Amino acid sequence: MSTLLQEEELKAWIGVKSRAKLMDWLDQQELPYRLAPGGRVVTELGAISEALSRSVNDNWNNPVFGNAGT
C-alpha cells in the first residue's frame, strides 16, 4: 500500500502556491495524479517513486548519469 500525498504536501515539495501550477508541473514531469472531491490534487508516493525509477533507467546510458561507453 502506497502513501497518499495531498495537494498541500505536493505544493510544498515543488515550491508552487497554485493548484494550476502544481498540475502543470505534474503533467510536465509525466507524474500521475487524480482529483479528489473538491478538486484537490492527490497522488501516491509509489507513483512518484516509479516515475523516478523509469527516469533513471531511461538515462542509464547518458554520460552524466550512467555507464555510457562501457
C-alpha positions in Angstrom: 0.0 0.0 0.0 1.4 3.4 -1.0 1.3 6.6 0.9 -1.2 9.1 -0.4 0.2 12.6 -1.0 -2.1 15.5 -0.6 -2.1 18.7 -2.6 -0.6 20.9 0.1 2.3 18.5 0.6 2.9 18.4 -3.2 2.9 22.2 -3.4 5.4 22.5 -0.6 7.7 19.9 -2.2 7.6 21.5 -5.6 7.5 25.1 -4.4 4.3 26.3 -6.0 1.3 28.0 -4.5 -1.5 27.4 -7.0 -3.3 24.2 -8.0 -2.9 25.1 -11.7 0.9 25.4 -11.4 1.0 22.1 -9.4 -1.0 20.3 -12.1 1.2 21.8 -14.9 4.4 20.7 -13.2 3.0 17.2 -12.6 1.9 17.0 -16.2 5.4 18.2 -17.5 7.0 15.5 -15.3 4.5 12.9 -16.5 3.5 12.1 -13.0 0.1 10.6 -12.4 -2.4 12.3 -10.2 -6.1 12.3 -9.5 -8.5 15.0 -8.4 -10.2 14.2 -5.1 -13.6 15.6 -4.1 -13.5 19.3 -4.2 -10.9 19.2 -7.0 -7.9 18.6 -4.7 -4.8 17.1 -6.3 -3.6 13.8 -4.9 -1.1 11.2 -5.9 0.7 8.3 -4.3 4.4 8.2 -3.2 4.7 4.9 -5.1 3.7 6.6 -8.4 6.4 9.2 -7.9 9.0 6.6 -7.0 8.1 4.5 -10.0 8.4 7.6 -12.3 11.8 8.4 -10.8 12.9 4.8 -11.4 11.9 5.0 -15.0 13.7 8.3 -15.4 16.9 6.8 -14.0 16.6 3.7 -16.3 15.9 5.9 -19.3 19.1 7.9 -18.6 21.3 4.8 -17.9 23.4 5.3 -21.0 23.6 9.1 -20.6 27.3 10.0 -19.8 26.2 12.2 -17.0 24.0 9.6 -15.3 25.2 6.2 -16.3 27.7 4.0 -17.9 27.9 5.3 -21.5 30.7 3.8 -23.5 31.1 0.7 -21.3 
